[in-house]
Amino acid sequence: LAWGALAEEVGFPKGVVNILTGSASEIGDEICANPLVSKITFTGSTEVGKLLIQKSSVTVKKVSMELGGNAPFIVFDDADLERAVAGAITAKYRNSGQTCVCTNRFLVQAGVYDKFVEKLAAASNALKVGSGLEDGVQQGPLIDEKAVEKVEELIADATSKGGKIVAGGKRHALGGSFFQPTVIANATPKMRFMKEEIFGPVAPVFKFETEEEAVALANDTEFGLACYFYTGDLGRAFRVMEGLKYGMVGVNEGLITTPEAPFGGVKESGLGKEGGHQGIEDYLDTKYVCIGGLGL
């Protein structure tokens, strides 16, 4: 309702933005089945997205699905570590880690692993946590208690499997749903972080040896939304970006989304695009017309 009020306030014509309240399942069923609706765009879980695609197939609707993610952040040993850490802070902690493009797994080459972990831990500890309405605050709370409990479960799983907490790791002294920015070293593929979306301020750091191993680890997920990597080698940049199975890739950049660029993933991260001219084209159809006999 607040979003609808803002749309009206900034001048959207009446009828362009409509807010429906009620049962999500009932409204969803009607939108999917009604032939007057020709396009559906959805942002949410992969589970619900698959259900909407299935229900929309009855009327063969166009769909755009922005679903789950498991974003890797790769740091090669030829990377500028200061730039990589700055990008990592942005990619991991914005919105307290609660966006689908936030980094879920840090993959760091062995030669710079210890230095990167040390610098990331120091930068994480320096973040100011508090209300987003206060000046200088860099990280706010998690959305609810359930989200905090999930973060605690993932951290407990990691430490039980050899993970080492080098920053944070606990609820914040502010109470409520605030949680400390957390860095976990010695992460392994056996930990839940490897497959599950964290949606919280936790940075598990995995170690790799070769470029091929890094790409394989990054792609070892059913998701393919956003990915980030840092390198000082142009040739490597082109090789790695080609090998990554993701809809969006940031090379030496930790913040890559803009209204002008297409936003969307591959694999189980979704279908279609939002943003850019591609996002507009997702709402349009191509019509071919062949004209004859009119003296043209």
DRENDO-1510 file (C-alpha; in Angstrom, 1 decimal, always signed):
<recs>
REC; n; res; u; v; w
REC; 1; LEU; +0.0; +0.0; +0.0 .
REC; 2; ALA; +2.8; +2.4; +0.8 .
REC; 3; TRP; +4.5; +1.6; -2.5 .
REC; 4; GLY; +1.2; +2.4; -4.3 .
REC; 5; ALA; +0.9; +5.7; -2.4 .
REC; 6; LEU; +4.5; +6.6; -3.5 .
REC; 7; ALA; +3.7; +5.7; -7.1 .
REC; 8; GLU; +0.7; +8.1; -7.0 .
REC; 9; GLU; +2.8; +10.8; -5.3 .
REC; 10; VAL; +5.4; +10.8; -8.0 .
REC; 11; GLY; +2.8; +11.1; -10.8 .
REC; 12; PHE; +1.9; +7.7; -12.2 .
REC; 13; PRO; -1.4; +8.0; -14.0 .
REC; 14; LYS; -4.4; +6.4; -12.3 .
REC; 15; GLY; -4.7; +2.7; -13.3 .
REC; 16; VAL; -1.1; +2.2; -14.3 .
REC; 17; VAL; -0.2; +0.9; -10.8 .
REC; 18; ASN; -2.8; -1.2; -9.0 .
REC; 19; ILE; -2.4; -2.8; -5.6 .
REC; 20; LEU; -4.4; -5.9; -4.8 .
REC; 21; THR; -4.8; -7.0; -1.2 .
REC; 22; GLY; -6.0; -10.4; -0.1 .
REC; 23; SER; -5.1; -14.1; -0.4 .
REC; 24; ALA; -1.8; -14.4; -2.4 .
REC; 25; SER; -2.8; -17.8; -3.6 .
REC; 26; GLU; -6.3; -16.8; -4.8 .
REC; 27; ILE; -5.0; -13.6; -6.5 .
REC; 28; GLY; -2.2; -15.6; -8.1 .
REC; 29; ASP; -4.5; -18.2; -9.4 .
REC; 30; GLU; -6.8; -15.6; -11.0 .
REC; 31; ILE; -3.9; -13.7; -12.6 .
REC; 32; CYS; -2.4; -16.9; -14.0 .
REC; 33; ALA; -5.7; -18.3; -15.4 .
REC; 34; ASN; -7.3; -15.1; -16.6 .
REC; 35; PRO; -6.8; -14.7; -20.4 .
REC; 36; LEU; -7.0; -10.9; -20.1 .
REC; 37; VAL; -3.6; -11.0; -18.3 .
REC; 38; SER; -0.9; -11.4; -21.0 .
REC; 39; LYS; +2.2; -11.1; -18.9 .
REC; 40; ILE; +3.4; -11.9; -15.4 .
REC; 41; THR; +6.5; -10.7; -13.7 .
REC; 42; PHE; +7.4; -12.1; -10.3 .
REC; 43; THR; +10.2; -11.6; -7.8 .
REC; 44; GLY; +10.5; -14.2; -5.1 .
REC; 45; SER; +11.5; -17.8; -4.3 .
REC; 46; THR; +12.3; -20.3; -7.0 .
REC; 47; GLU; +9.7; -22.7; -5.5 .
REC; 48; VAL; +6.9; -20.2; -6.0 .
REC; 49; GLY; +8.2; -19.1; -9.4 .
REC; 50; LYS; +8.0; -22.7; -10.7 .
REC; 51; LEU; +4.4; -22.9; -9.5 .
REC; 52; LEU; +3.4; -19.7; -11.2 .
REC; 53; ILE; +5.1; -20.8; -14.5 .
REC; 54; GLN; +3.1; -24.0; -14.3 .
REC; 55; LYS; -0.2; -22.3; -13.7 .
REC; 56; SER; +0.5; -19.7; -16.4 .
REC; 57; SER; +1.0; -22.4; -19.0 .
REC; 58; VAL; -2.7; -22.9; -19.2 .
REC; 59; THR; -3.0; -19.6; -21.1 .
REC; 60; VAL; +0.6; -19.6; -22.5 .
REC; 61; LYS; +1.4; -16.3; -20.8 .
REC; 62; LYS; +4.7; -14.5; -21.1 .
REC; 63; VAL; +6.5; -14.6; -17.8 .
REC; 64; SER; +9.5; -12.9; -16.2 .
REC; 65; MET; +10.9; -14.6; -13.1 .
REC; 66; GLU; +13.4; -13.0; -10.8 .
REC; 67; LEU; +14.1; -15.9; -8.4 .
REC; 68; GLY; +16.8; -17.2; -6.0 .
REC; 69; GLY; +20.5; -16.7; -6.2 .
REC; 70; ASN; +23.8; -18.0; -4.8 .
REC; 71; ALA; +26.3; -15.4; -5.8 .
REC; 72; PRO; +30.0; -16.3; -5.8 .
REC; 73; PHE; +32.7; -13.6; -5.3 .
REC; 74; ILE; +36.0; -14.8; -6.7 .
REC; 75; VAL; +39.3; -13.3; -5.8 .
REC; 76; PHE; +42.4; -14.3; -7.9 .
REC; 77; ASP; +45.9; -13.9; -6.6 .
REC; 78; ASP; +46.6; -11.2; -9.1 .
REC; 79; ALA; +43.7; -9.0; -7.9 .
REC; 80; ASP; +44.0; -5.6; -6.3 .
REC; 81; LEU; +43.1; -6.7; -2.7 .
REC; 82; GLU; +42.1; -3.3; -1.5 .
REC; 83; ARG; +39.7; -2.9; -4.4 .
REC; 84; ALA; +38.4; -6.5; -3.9 .
REC; 85; VAL; +37.7; -5.9; -0.2 .
REC; 86; ALA; +35.9; -2.7; -0.9 .
REC; 87; GLY; +33.8; -4.5; -3.5 .
REC; 88; ALA; +33.2; -7.4; -1.1 .
REC; 89; ILE; +31.8; -5.1; +1.6 .
REC; 90; THR; +29.3; -3.7; -0.9 .
REC; 91; ALA; +28.4; -7.0; -2.5 .
REC; 92; LYS; +28.0; -8.8; +0.8 .
REC; 93; TYR; +26.5; -6.4; +3.4 .
REC; 94; ARG; +24.2; -4.0; +1.5 .
REC; 95; ASN; +20.7; -4.4; +2.9 .
REC; 96; SER; +22.3; -6.6; +5.5 .
REC; 97; GLY; +22.9; -9.3; +2.9 .
REC; 98; GLN; +19.2; -9.5; +2.1 .
REC; 99; THR; +19.2; -9.2; -1.7 .
REC; 100; CYS; +19.2; -11.9; -4.3 .
REC; 101; VAL; +22.5; -10.5; -5.7 .
REC; 102; CYS; +24.4; -10.3; -2.4 .
REC; 103; THR; +27.5; -12.5; -2.3 .
REC; 104; ASN; +26.8; -15.9; -0.8 .
REC; 105; ARG; +30.2; -17.5; -1.2 .
REC; 106; PHE; +33.7; -16.0; -1.3 .
REC; 107; LEU; +36.2; -18.0; -3.3 .
REC; 108; VAL; +39.7; -16.9; -2.8 .
REC; 109; GLN; +42.9; -18.2; -4.4 .
REC; 110; ALA; +45.4; -19.8; -2.0 .
REC; 111; GLY; +48.2; -17.2; -2.6 .
REC; 112; VAL; +46.1; -14.3; -1.2 .
REC; 113; TYR; +43.7; -16.2; +1.0 .
REC; 114; ASP; +45.1; -15.3; +4.4 .
REC; 115; LYS; +45.6; -11.6; +3.5 .
REC; 116; PHE; +42.1; -11.3; +2.0 .
REC; 117; VAL; +40.5; -12.9; +5.1 .
REC; 118; GLU; +42.4; -10.6; +7.4 .
REC; 119; LYS; +41.4; -7.5; +5.4 .
REC; 120; LEU; +37.8; -8.6; +5.0 .
REC; 121; ALA; +37.4; -9.3; +8.7 .
REC; 122; ALA; +38.9; -5.9; +9.6 .
REC; 123; ALA; +36.5; -4.1; +7.2 .
REC; 124; SER; +33.5; -6.1; +8.5 .
REC; 125; ASN; +34.3; -5.2; +12.1 .
REC; 126; ALA; +34.5; -1.6; +11.2 .
REC; 127; LEU; +31.0; -1.4; +9.8 .
REC; 128; LYS; +28.5; +0.7; +11.7 .
REC; 129; VAL; +25.4; -1.2; +12.6 .
REC; 130; GLY; +22.1; +0.5; +13.5 .
REC; 131; SER; +18.9; +2.1; +12.2 .
REC; 132; GLY; +19.0; +3.1; +8.6 .
REC; 133; LEU; +17.6; +6.5; +9.6 .
REC; 134; GLU; +20.7; +7.4; +11.5 .
REC; 135; ASP; +23.7; +9.1; +9.8 .
REC; 136; GLY; +26.7; +6.9; +9.1 .
REC; 137; VAL; +24.9; +3.6; +9.5 .
REC; 138; GLN; +26.1; +1.0; +7.0 .
REC; 139; GLN; +24.1; -2.1; +8.1 .
REC; 140; GLY; +20.6; -2.4; +9.4 .
REC; 141; PRO; +18.6; -5.3; +10.9 .
REC; 142; LEU; +17.4; -8.5; +9.4 .
REC; 143; ILE; +13.8; -8.7; +8.4 .
REC; 144; ASP; +12.6; -10.8; +11.3 .
REC; 145; GLU; +13.5; -13.3; +14.0 .
REC; 146; LYS; +13.1; -16.2; +11.6 .
REC; 147; ALA; +15.9; -14.7; +9.4 .
REC; 148; VAL; +18.2; -14.3; +12.5 .
REC; 149; GLU; +17.6; -17.9; +13.5 .
REC; 150; LYS; +18.4; -19.2; +10.0 .
REC; 151; VAL; +21.7; -17.2; +10.0 .
REC; 152; GLU; +22.5; -18.7; +13.4 .
REC; 153; GLU; +21.8; -22.2; +12.1 .
REC; 154; LEU; +24.1; -21.7; +9.1 .
REC; 155; ILE; +26.9; -20.4; +11.3 .
REC; 156; ALA; +26.5; -23.4; +13.7 .
REC; 157; ASP; +26.6; -25.8; +10.7 .
REC; 158; ALA; +29.8; -24.1; +9.5 .
REC; 159; THR; +31.6; -24.2; +12.8 .
REC; 160; SER; +30.7; -27.8; +13.4 .
REC; 161; LYS; +32.4; -28.6; +10.1 .
REC; 162; GLY; +35.7; -26.8; +10.8 .
REC; 163; GLY; +34.7; -23.2; +10.0 .
REC; 164; LYS; +36.5; -20.5; +12.0 .
REC; 165; ILE; +34.7; -17.3; +12.9 .
REC; 166; VAL; +37.1; -14.4; +12.4 .
REC; 167; ALA; +34.6; -11.5; +12.7 .
REC; 168; GLY; +31.2; -11.2; +14.3 .
REC; 169; GLY; +29.3; -14.5; +14.6 .
REC; 170; LYS; +26.6; -13.4; +17.1 .
REC; 171; ARG; +23.5; -11.3; +17.5 .
REC; 172; HIS; +24.3; -7.6; +17.8 .
REC; 173; ALA; +24.3; -5.8; +21.2 .
REC; 174; LEU; +21.5; -3.6; +19.8 .
REC; 175; GLY; +19.1; -6.5; +20.2 .
REC; 176; GLY; +16.0; -7.1; +18.0 .
REC; 177; SER; +16.9; -8.6; +14.7 .
REC; 178; PHE; +20.3; -6.9; +14.4 .
REC; 179; PHE; +23.2; -9.3; +13.7 .
REC; 180; GLN; +27.0; -8.7; +13.6 .
REC; 181; PRO; +28.7; -8.6; +10.2 .
REC; 182; THR; +30.3; -12.0; +10.2 .
REC; 183; VAL; +33.3; -13.6; +8.4 .
REC; 184; ILE; +33.9; -17.3; +8.5 .
REC; 185; ALA; +37.3; -18.7; +7.3 .
REC; 186; ASN; +38.1; -22.3; +6.3 .
REC; 187; ALA; +34.7; -22.8; +4.6 .
REC; 188; THR; +34.3; -26.0; +2.7 .
REC; 189; PRO; +31.8; -27.3; +0.1 .
REC; 190; LYS; +30.3; -29.6; +2.8 .
REC; 191; MET; +28.8; -26.6; +4.6 .
REC; 192; ARG; +25.3; -25.5; +3.9 .
REC; 193; PHE; +26.6; -22.1; +2.6 .
REC; 194; MET; +27.7; -23.8; -0.6 .
REC; 195; LYS; +24.1; -24.6; -1.7 .
REC; 196; GLU; +21.8; -22.4; +0.5 .
REC; 197; GLU; +21.1; -18.7; +0.1 .
REC; 198; ILE; +22.1; -17.0; +3.3 .
REC; 199; PHE; +20.1; -13.8; +3.1 .
REC; 200; GLY; +22.1; -12.3; +6.0 .
REC; 201; PRO; +25.4; -10.6; +6.9 .
REC; 202; VAL; +27.6; -13.7; +6.8 .
REC; 203; ALA; +30.7; -14.1; +4.5 .
REC; 204; PRO; +32.0; -17.7; +4.3 .
REC; 205; VAL; +35.4; -17.7; +2.6 .
REC; 206; PHE; +36.4; -20.8; +0.6 .
REC; 207; LYS; +40.0; -21.5; -0.7 .
REC; 208; PHE; +40.8; -22.6; -4.3 .
REC; 209; GLU; +44.1; -23.3; -6.1 .
REC; 210; THR; +43.4; -22.9; -9.9 .
REC; 211; GLU; +41.3; -20.8; -12.2 .
REC; 212; GLU; +39.5; -23.9; -13.4 .
REC; 213; GLU; +38.6; -24.9; -9.9 .
REC; 214; ALA; +37.3; -21.5; -9.1 .
REC; 215; VAL; +34.9; -21.5; -12.1 .
REC; 216; ALA; +33.8; -25.0; -11.3 .
REC; 217; LEU; +33.0; -24.1; -7.7 .
REC; 218; ALA; +31.2; -20.9; -8.8 .
REC; 219; ASN; +29.0; -22.9; -11.2 .
REC; 220; ASP; +28.3; -25.7; -8.7 .
REC; 221; THR; +24.8; -24.5; -8.0 .
REC; 222; GLU; +21.3; -24.7; -9.6 .
REC; 223; PHE; +21.2; -20.9; -9.5 .
REC; 224; GLY; +22.8; -18.4; -11.9 .
REC; 225; LEU; +21.9; -14.8; -11.1 .
REC; 226; ALA; +24.9; -12.7; -10.2 .
REC; 227; CYS; +28.6; -13.3; -9.9 .
REC; 228; TYR; +31.6; -11.2; -9.1 .
REC; 229; PHE; +35.3; -11.7; -9.6 .
REC; 230; TYR; +38.5; -9.7; -9.2 .
REC; 231; THR; +41.7; -10.1; -11.3 .
REC; 232; GLY; +44.4; -7.9; -12.8 .
REC; 233; ASP; +44.7; -10.1; -15.9 .
REC; 234; LEU; +42.6; -9.1; -18.9 .
REC; 235; GLY; +43.0; -12.5; -20.6 .
REC; 236; ARG; +41.8; -14.2; -17.4 .
REC; 237; ALA; +38.9; -11.7; -17.2 .
REC; 238; PHE; +37.6; -12.8; -20.6 .
REC; 239; ARG; +38.2; -16.5; -19.9 .
REC; 240; VAL; +36.4; -16.5; -16.6 .
REC; 241; MET; +33.4; -14.3; -17.7 .
REC; 242; GLU; +32.9; -16.7; -20.6 .
REC; 243; GLY; +33.0; -19.8; -18.2 .
REC; 244; LEU; +30.6; -18.4; -15.6 .
REC; 245; LYS; +27.0; -19.5; -16.0 .
REC; 246; TYR; +25.4; -16.4; -14.7 .
REC; 247; GLY; +23.1; -13.7; -16.1 .
REC; 248; MET; +25.1; -10.9; -14.6 .
REC; 249; VAL; +28.9; -10.7; -14.0 .
REC; 250; GLY; +30.9; -8.0; -12.3 .
REC; 251; VAL; +34.6; -7.8; -13.1 .
REC; 252; ASN; +36.4; -5.9; -10.5 .
REC; 253; GLU; +33.1; -4.3; -9.4 .
REC; 254; GLY; +30.9; -5.2; -6.4 .
REC; 255; LEU; +27.9; -3.2; -7.4 .
REC; 256; ILE; +26.7; -3.9; -10.9 .
REC; 257; THR; +23.0; -3.3; -11.1 .
REC; 258; THR; +21.7; -0.1; -12.7 .
REC; 259; PRO; +18.3; +0.8; -14.3 .
REC; 260; GLU; +20.0; +1.0; -17.7 .
REC; 261; ALA; +21.3; -2.6; -17.6 .
REC; 262; PRO; +19.3; -5.8; -18.0 .
REC; 263; PHE; +18.7; -7.6; -14.7 .
REC; 264; GLY; +18.0; -11.3; -14.6 .
REC; 265; GLY; +19.5; -14.8; -14.3 .
REC; 266; VAL; +19.8; -18.2; -15.9 .
REC; 267; LYS; +19.2; -21.7; -14.7 .
REC; 268; GLU; +16.8; -21.7; -11.7 .
REC; 269; SER; +17.4; -18.0; -11.0 .
REC; 270; GLY; +14.7; -17.2; -13.5 .
REC; 271; LEU; +13.5; -16.1; -16.9 .
REC; 272; GLY; +13.5; -12.9; -18.8 .
REC; 273; LYS; +15.0; -9.5; -17.8 .
REC; 274; GLU; +14.1; -6.4; -15.8 .
REC; 275; GLY; +15.8; -3.1; -16.6 .
REC; 276; GLY; +17.4; -1.8; -19.7 .
REC; 277; HIS; +15.6; -2.0; -23.1 .
REC; 278; GLN; +15.5; -5.8; -22.7 .
REC; 279; GLY; +13.2; -5.3; -19.7 .
REC; 280; ILE; +10.8; -3.2; -21.8 .
REC; 281; GLU; +11.0; -5.7; -24.7 .
REC; 282; ASP; +9.9; -8.5; -22.4 .
REC; 283; TYR; +6.5; -6.8; -22.3 .
REC; 284; LEU; +6.3; -6.5; -26.1 .
REC; 285; ASP; +5.7; -9.0; -29.0 .
REC; 286; THR; +7.3; -8.9; -32.4 .
REC; 287; LYS; +4.9; -8.8; -35.3 .
REC; 288; TYR; +6.0; -9.4; -38.9 .
REC; 289; VAL; +3.8; -7.9; -41.6 .
REC; 290; CYS; +4.2; -8.6; -45.4 .
REC; 291; ILE; +2.3; -6.1; -47.6 .
REC; 292; GLY; +1.6; -6.5; -51.3 .
REC; 293; GLY; -0.8; -5.2; -53.9 .
REC; 294; LEU; -1.0; -1.7; -52.6 .
REC; 295; GLY; +1.3; +0.0; -55.1 .
REC; 296; LEU; +4.1; +0.2; -52.6 .
</recs>
